[in-house]
Amino acid sequence: MDLEVARDWYETESLGDGITLIRETHVARWLRCNIWHVRGRNRDLVIDTGMGVRPLVREVAVLADRPLIGIATHTHFDHSGGLHEFSDRRGHRLEAEIMAQPSDQNTATDGGFVRAETFSALPYAGFSHRDFHVRPAALTGFLDEGDVLDLGDRHFQIFHLPGHSPGSITLYEKATGILFSGDVVYDGALFDDVYHSDPAVFRRSLERLRDLPVTAVHGGHYGSFGRETMRQIIAEYLAGGRKLGDVEAWIQGEIAKGRG
């Protein structure tokens, strides 16, 4: 069946605490990244930027007329595709070369996830999933362990938690216990065998994260959750569960769960 061009590509959901979840409505739930907008007094954060197949800043009203910092928690295609829209682009230096010179391999675009079934509508006329590639977006600043992002009235501490990728970072607001965890932890299969993943390093990062006093975890995919769920997810992974396995089988399993 031929797909129509979507009138609206993004949807938003306010979660309170100055946090808005932005979703790419027509990207399959088993793939689409959570795009997080955090409002501050002096500047705002956009944590991860989705696939970038439609203009994010121009089409999402909550982002209009605000000084924005675009954050890449890591450089896989579903999180970094829209980073080129931001003049202030930050991430870990271990993945800076990828953002400056992205390829289908180093952004994991060629991993079998980008396919016709990924999209329920077209972002623009004539689009094909085969046309998708991450655009270069050289980082303008680096974020590393112990750095603090100051929004004027909010402060987020950076944790470098590699394993899913070498430069994976999370953002933690100590005052509220809110954690933006990227793909380090979320309520789904935790990927430790995609491009430049390292399972042994990933285990150490999760062990470190396990005892962080969080109140809410806003992950890179699926729904948000609290500390006990985070600890359960980590325990299941460390016990050998929550693995990606075969990509095709995993996708079909997610569709069967209603995450298509």
LUMFI-554035 format. One record per residue (C-alpha): residue in three letters; y, x, z; residue number from 1. Coordinates in nm, 2 decimals. Layout:
residues N
+------+--------+--------+--------+-----+
| rest |     yy |     xx |     zz |  nr |
+------+--------+--------+--------+-----+
|  ALA |      Y |      X |      Z | NUM |
...
+------+--------+--------+--------+-----+
***
This chain:
residues 260
+------+--------+--------+--------+-----+
| rest |     yy |     xx |     zz |  nr |
+------+--------+--------+--------+-----+
|  MET |   0.00 |   0.00 |   0.00 |   1 |
|  ASP |   0.34 |   0.13 |  -0.09 |   2 |
|  LEU |   0.57 |   0.18 |   0.21 |   3 |
|  GLU |   0.93 |   0.06 |   0.22 |   4 |
|  VAL |   1.23 |   0.27 |   0.32 |   5 |
|  ALA |   1.31 |   0.20 |   0.69 |   6 |
|  ARG |   1.64 |   0.05 |   0.77 |   7 |
|  ASP |   1.64 |   0.20 |   1.12 |   8 |
|  TRP |   1.45 |   0.52 |   1.19 |   9 |
|  TYR |   1.53 |   0.57 |   1.56 |  10 |
|  GLU |   1.49 |   0.35 |   1.86 |  11 |
|  THR |   1.64 |   0.42 |   2.21 |  12 |
|  GLU |   1.54 |   0.32 |   2.56 |  13 |
|  SER |   1.76 |   0.39 |   2.86 |  14 |
|  LEU |   1.57 |   0.51 |   3.16 |  15 |
|  GLY |   1.86 |   0.53 |   3.41 |  16 |
|  ASP |   1.98 |   0.86 |   3.57 |  17 |
|  GLY |   2.18 |   0.92 |   3.25 |  18 |
|  ILE |   1.86 |   0.97 |   3.05 |  19 |
|  THR |   1.78 |   0.80 |   2.72 |  20 |
|  LEU |   1.45 |   0.82 |   2.54 |  21 |
|  ILE |   1.49 |   0.84 |   2.16 |  22 |
|  ARG |   1.18 |   0.77 |   1.94 |  23 |
|  GLU |   1.12 |   0.80 |   1.57 |  24 |
|  THR |   1.00 |   0.45 |   1.53 |  25 |
|  HIS |   0.80 |   0.50 |   1.21 |  26 |
|  VAL |   0.62 |   0.81 |   1.31 |  27 |
|  ALA |   0.27 |   0.74 |   1.44 |  28 |
|  ARG |   0.26 |   0.72 |   1.82 |  29 |
|  TRP |  -0.02 |   0.98 |   1.83 |  30 |
|  LEU |   0.22 |   1.23 |   1.69 |  31 |
|  ARG |   0.58 |   1.14 |   1.75 |  32 |
|  CYS |   0.77 |   1.35 |   1.99 |  33 |
|  ASN |   0.98 |   1.21 |   2.28 |  34 |
|  ILE |   1.35 |   1.31 |   2.21 |  35 |
|  TRP |   1.54 |   1.31 |   2.54 |  36 |
|  HIS |   1.91 |   1.27 |   2.57 |  37 |
|  VAL |   2.06 |   1.37 |   2.91 |  38 |
|  ARG |   2.43 |   1.28 |   2.97 |  39 |
|  GLY |   2.64 |   1.52 |   3.17 |  40 |
|  ARG |   3.01 |   1.52 |   3.27 |  41 |
|  ASN |   3.11 |   1.81 |   3.04 |  42 |
|  ARG |   2.83 |   1.82 |   2.79 |  43 |
|  ASP |   2.50 |   1.65 |   2.70 |  44 |
|  LEU |   2.15 |   1.78 |   2.63 |  45 |
|  VAL |   1.92 |   1.67 |   2.35 |  46 |
|  ILE |   1.57 |   1.80 |   2.45 |  47 |
|  ASP |   1.35 |   1.83 |   2.14 |  48 |
|  THR |   1.47 |   1.68 |   1.81 |  49 |
|  GLY |   1.17 |   1.52 |   1.64 |  50 |
|  MET |   1.07 |   1.58 |   1.28 |  51 |
|  GLY |   1.42 |   1.57 |   1.14 |  52 |
|  VAL |   1.34 |   1.35 |   0.84 |  53 |
|  ARG |   1.65 |   1.14 |   0.91 |  54 |
|  PRO |   1.98 |   1.25 |   1.06 |  55 |
|  LEU |   1.95 |   1.22 |   1.44 |  56 |
|  VAL |   2.30 |   1.27 |   1.56 |  57 |
|  ARG |   2.46 |   1.05 |   1.29 |  58 |
|  GLU |   2.22 |   0.76 |   1.33 |  59 |
|  VAL |   2.18 |   0.74 |   1.72 |  60 |
|  ALA |   2.49 |   0.59 |   1.87 |  61 |
|  VAL |   2.44 |   0.73 |   2.22 |  62 |
|  LEU |   2.49 |   1.08 |   2.07 |  63 |
|  ALA |   2.82 |   1.01 |   1.90 |  64 |
|  ASP |   3.14 |   1.20 |   2.00 |  65 |
|  ARG |   2.97 |   1.40 |   2.27 |  66 |
|  PRO |   2.94 |   1.79 |   2.30 |  67 |
|  LEU |   2.57 |   1.84 |   2.25 |  68 |
|  ILE |   2.33 |   2.12 |   2.32 |  69 |
|  GLY |   2.01 |   2.10 |   2.12 |  70 |
|  ILE |   1.71 |   2.23 |   2.30 |  71 |
|  ALA |   1.37 |   2.33 |   2.15 |  72 |
|  THR |   1.11 |   2.33 |   2.43 |  73 |
|  HIS |   0.90 |   2.50 |   2.16 |  74 |
|  THR |   0.91 |   2.53 |   1.79 |  75 |
|  HIS |   0.62 |   2.31 |   1.66 |  76 |
|  PHE |   0.74 |   2.09 |   1.38 |  77 |
|  ASP |   0.74 |   1.76 |   1.57 |  78 |
|  HIS |   0.98 |   1.90 |   1.83 |  79 |
|  SER |   1.21 |   2.12 |   1.62 |  80 |
|  GLY |   1.26 |   1.95 |   1.29 |  81 |
|  GLY |   1.60 |   1.82 |   1.37 |  82 |
|  LEU |   1.74 |   2.12 |   1.55 |  83 |
|  HIS |   1.94 |   2.23 |   1.24 |  84 |
|  GLU |   2.18 |   1.94 |   1.31 |  85 |
|  PHE |   2.32 |   2.11 |   1.62 |  86 |
|  SER |   2.58 |   2.38 |   1.63 |  87 |
|  ASP |   2.46 |   2.48 |   1.98 |  88 |
|  ARG |   2.09 |   2.55 |   1.95 |  89 |
|  ARG |   1.89 |   2.70 |   2.23 |  90 |
|  GLY |   1.53 |   2.79 |   2.30 |  91 |
|  HIS |   1.32 |   3.09 |   2.42 |  92 |
|  ARG |   1.37 |   3.42 |   2.24 |  93 |
|  LEU |   0.99 |   3.46 |   2.18 |  94 |
|  GLU |   1.02 |   3.18 |   1.92 |  95 |
|  ALA |   1.36 |   3.26 |   1.78 |  96 |
|  GLU |   1.21 |   3.42 |   1.47 |  97 |
|  ILE |   1.02 |   3.10 |   1.40 |  98 |
|  MET |   1.34 |   2.89 |   1.40 |  99 |
|  ALA |   1.52 |   3.14 |   1.19 | 100 |
|  GLN |   1.24 |   3.16 |   0.93 | 101 |
|  PRO |   1.01 |   2.85 |   0.98 | 102 |
|  SER |   0.69 |   2.82 |   0.77 | 103 |
|  ASP |   0.43 |   2.55 |   0.76 | 104 |
|  GLN |   0.20 |   2.79 |   0.95 | 105 |
|  ASN |   0.43 |   2.91 |   1.23 | 106 |
|  THR |   0.56 |   2.56 |   1.30 | 107 |
|  ALA |   0.20 |   2.41 |   1.29 | 108 |
|  THR |   0.30 |   2.18 |   1.00 | 109 |
|  ASP |  -0.02 |   2.28 |   0.82 | 110 |
|  GLY |  -0.25 |   2.18 |   1.12 | 111 |
|  GLY |  -0.36 |   1.84 |   0.97 | 112 |
|  PHE |  -0.12 |   1.62 |   1.16 | 113 |
|  VAL |   0.13 |   1.56 |   0.88 | 114 |
|  ARG |  -0.04 |   1.31 |   0.65 | 115 |
|  ALA |   0.02 |   0.98 |   0.48 | 116 |
|  GLU |  -0.10 |   0.79 |   0.80 | 117 |
|  THR |   0.17 |   0.97 |   1.00 | 118 |
|  PHE |   0.44 |   0.74 |   0.86 | 119 |
|  SER |   0.46 |   0.35 |   0.87 | 120 |
|  ALA |   0.78 |   0.35 |   0.66 | 121 |
|  LEU |   0.97 |   0.60 |   0.45 | 122 |
|  PRO |   1.27 |   0.78 |   0.58 | 123 |
|  TYR |   1.42 |   0.78 |   0.23 | 124 |
|  ALA |   1.33 |   0.68 |  -0.12 | 125 |
|  GLY |   1.08 |   0.91 |  -0.29 | 126 |
|  PHE |   0.97 |   1.07 |   0.04 | 127 |
|  SER |   0.62 |   1.21 |   0.06 | 128 |
|  HIS |   0.46 |   1.37 |   0.36 | 129 |
|  ARG |   0.39 |   1.67 |   0.13 | 130 |
|  ASP |   0.77 |   1.72 |   0.11 | 131 |
|  PHE |   0.80 |   1.78 |   0.49 | 132 |
|  HIS |   0.90 |   2.13 |   0.60 | 133 |
|  VAL |   1.10 |   2.24 |   0.90 | 134 |
|  ARG |   1.45 |   2.36 |   0.80 | 135 |
|  PRO |   1.58 |   2.70 |   0.93 | 136 |
|  ALA |   1.79 |   2.66 |   1.25 | 137 |
|  ALA |   1.85 |   3.00 |   1.40 | 138 |
|  LEU |   1.90 |   2.98 |   1.78 | 139 |
|  THR |   2.26 |   3.04 |   1.89 | 140 |
|  GLY |   2.15 |   3.11 |   2.25 | 141 |
|  PHE |   1.84 |   3.18 |   2.45 | 142 |
|  LEU |   1.68 |   3.01 |   2.75 | 143 |
|  ASP |   1.45 |   3.20 |   2.98 | 144 |
|  GLU |   1.29 |   3.19 |   3.33 | 145 |
|  GLY |   1.56 |   3.13 |   3.60 | 146 |
|  ASP |   1.84 |   3.04 |   3.36 | 147 |
|  VAL |   2.04 |   2.73 |   3.46 | 148 |
|  LEU |   2.20 |   2.48 |   3.22 | 149 |
|  ASP |   2.52 |   2.35 |   3.38 | 150 |
|  LEU |   2.64 |   2.01 |   3.25 | 151 |
|  GLY |   2.93 |   1.99 |   3.49 | 152 |
|  ASP |   2.76 |   1.75 |   3.73 | 153 |
|  ARG |   2.40 |   1.83 |   3.66 | 154 |
|  HIS |   2.21 |   2.15 |   3.67 | 155 |
|  PHE |   1.87 |   2.22 |   3.50 | 156 |
|  GLN |   1.66 |   2.52 |   3.59 | 157 |
|  ILE |   1.45 |   2.68 |   3.31 | 158 |
|  PHE |   1.09 |   2.76 |   3.36 | 159 |
|  HIS |   0.91 |   2.98 |   3.10 | 160 |
|  LEU |   0.56 |   2.83 |   3.09 | 161 |
|  PRO |   0.37 |   2.98 |   2.79 | 162 |
|  GLY |   0.03 |   2.90 |   2.66 | 163 |
|  HIS |   0.08 |   2.59 |   2.44 | 164 |
|  SER |   0.32 |   2.84 |   2.26 | 165 |
|  PRO |   0.46 |   3.17 |   2.36 | 166 |
|  GLY |   0.81 |   3.04 |   2.42 | 167 |
|  SER |   0.73 |   2.70 |   2.58 | 168 |
|  ILE |   0.99 |   2.61 |   2.84 | 169 |
|  THR |   1.05 |   2.32 |   3.08 | 170 |
|  LEU |   1.38 |   2.20 |   3.24 | 171 |
|  TYR |   1.38 |   2.10 |   3.61 | 172 |
|  GLU |   1.66 |   1.93 |   3.80 | 173 |
|  LYS |   1.61 |   2.03 |   4.16 | 174 |
|  ALA |   1.85 |   1.77 |   4.29 | 175 |
|  THR |   1.65 |   1.48 |   4.16 | 176 |
|  GLY |   1.31 |   1.63 |   4.10 | 177 |
|  ILE |   1.32 |   1.54 |   3.73 | 178 |
|  LEU |   1.12 |   1.76 |   3.50 | 179 |
|  PHE |   1.14 |   1.77 |   3.12 | 180 |
|  SER |   0.81 |   1.93 |   3.04 | 181 |
|  GLY |   0.79 |   1.95 |   2.66 | 182 |
|  ASP |   0.42 |   2.00 |   2.56 | 183 |
|  VAL |   0.33 |   2.19 |   2.88 | 184 |
|  VAL |   0.21 |   1.87 |   3.04 | 185 |
|  TYR |   0.21 |   1.50 |   2.93 | 186 |
|  ASP |  -0.03 |   1.21 |   2.96 | 187 |
|  GLY |  -0.27 |   1.29 |   2.67 | 188 |
|  ALA |  -0.48 |   1.57 |   2.53 | 189 |
|  LEU |  -0.32 |   1.91 |   2.61 | 190 |
|  PHE |  -0.32 |   2.13 |   2.30 | 191 |
|  ASP |  -0.43 |   2.49 |   2.36 | 192 |
|  ASP |  -0.58 |   2.57 |   2.02 | 193 |
|  VAL |  -0.29 |   2.51 |   1.78 | 194 |
|  TYR |  -0.09 |   2.79 |   1.61 | 195 |
|  HIS |  -0.02 |   3.08 |   1.86 | 196 |
|  SER |  -0.16 |   2.89 |   2.16 | 197 |
|  ASP |  -0.34 |   3.09 |   2.44 | 198 |
|  PRO |  -0.57 |   2.89 |   2.67 | 199 |
|  ALA |  -0.59 |   3.15 |   2.94 | 200 |
|  VAL |  -0.21 |   3.18 |   2.96 | 201 |
|  PHE |  -0.18 |   2.80 |   2.94 | 202 |
|  ARG |  -0.41 |   2.77 |   3.25 | 203 |
|  ARG |  -0.18 |   3.00 |   3.45 | 204 |
|  SER |   0.13 |   2.80 |   3.35 | 205 |
|  LEU |  -0.03 |   2.47 |   3.46 | 206 |
|  GLU |  -0.15 |   2.63 |   3.79 | 207 |
|  ARG |   0.21 |   2.74 |   3.85 | 208 |
|  LEU |   0.35 |   2.39 |   3.76 | 209 |
|  ARG |   0.10 |   2.21 |   3.98 | 210 |
|  ASP |   0.29 |   2.24 |   4.31 | 211 |
|  LEU |   0.64 |   2.18 |   4.18 | 212 |
|  PRO |   0.80 |   1.90 |   4.38 | 213 |
|  VAL |   0.87 |   1.66 |   4.09 | 214 |
|  THR |   0.96 |   1.30 |   4.12 | 215 |
|  ALA |   0.94 |   1.21 |   3.74 | 216 |
|  VAL |   0.79 |   1.40 |   3.45 | 217 |
|  HIS |   0.94 |   1.32 |   3.11 | 218 |
|  GLY |   0.69 |   1.48 |   2.87 | 219 |
|  GLY |   0.69 |   1.57 |   2.50 | 220 |
|  HIS |   0.47 |   1.27 |   2.42 | 221 |
|  TYR |   0.37 |   0.93 |   2.55 | 222 |
|  GLY |   0.50 |   0.78 |   2.88 | 223 |
|  SER |   0.66 |   0.93 |   3.18 | 224 |
|  PHE |   0.48 |   0.96 |   3.52 | 225 |
|  GLY |   0.51 |   1.10 |   3.87 | 226 |
|  ARG |   0.39 |   1.39 |   4.07 | 227 |
|  GLU |   0.04 |   1.27 |   4.15 | 228 |
|  THR |  -0.03 |   1.18 |   3.79 | 229 |
|  MET |   0.09 |   1.53 |   3.69 | 230 |
|  ARG |  -0.14 |   1.69 |   3.94 | 231 |
|  GLN |  -0.43 |   1.48 |   3.81 | 232 |
|  ILE |  -0.37 |   1.57 |   3.45 | 233 |
|  ILE |  -0.35 |   1.94 |   3.54 | 234 |
|  ALA |  -0.67 |   1.91 |   3.75 | 235 |
|  GLU |  -0.85 |   1.74 |   3.46 | 236 |
|  TYR |  -0.75 |   2.01 |   3.22 | 237 |
|  LEU |  -0.84 |   2.30 |   3.45 | 238 |
|  ALA |  -1.18 |   2.13 |   3.49 | 239 |
|  GLY |  -1.24 |   2.14 |   3.11 | 240 |
|  GLY |  -1.10 |   1.80 |   3.01 | 241 |
|  ARG |  -0.81 |   1.68 |   2.81 | 242 |
|  LYS |  -0.88 |   1.90 |   2.51 | 243 |
|  LEU |  -0.78 |   1.84 |   2.15 | 244 |
|  GLY |  -1.11 |   1.93 |   1.98 | 245 |
|  ASP |  -1.15 |   1.83 |   1.62 | 246 |
|  VAL |  -0.82 |   1.71 |   1.48 | 247 |
|  GLU |  -0.96 |   1.43 |   1.27 | 248 |
|  ALA |  -1.17 |   1.29 |   1.55 | 249 |
|  TRP |  -0.88 |   1.31 |   1.79 | 250 |
|  ILE |  -0.65 |   1.12 |   1.56 | 251 |
|  GLN |  -0.90 |   0.85 |   1.51 | 252 |
|  GLY |  -0.96 |   0.83 |   1.89 | 253 |
|  GLU |  -0.58 |   0.79 |   1.95 | 254 |
|  ILE |  -0.56 |   0.51 |   1.69 | 255 |
|  ALA |  -0.85 |   0.34 |   1.86 | 256 |
|  LYS |  -0.66 |   0.36 |   2.19 | 257 |
|  GLY |  -0.37 |   0.17 |   2.02 | 258 |
|  ARG |  -0.16 |   0.48 |   1.97 | 259 |
|  GLY |  -0.16 |   0.45 |   1.59 | 260 |
+------+--------+--------+--------+-----+
***
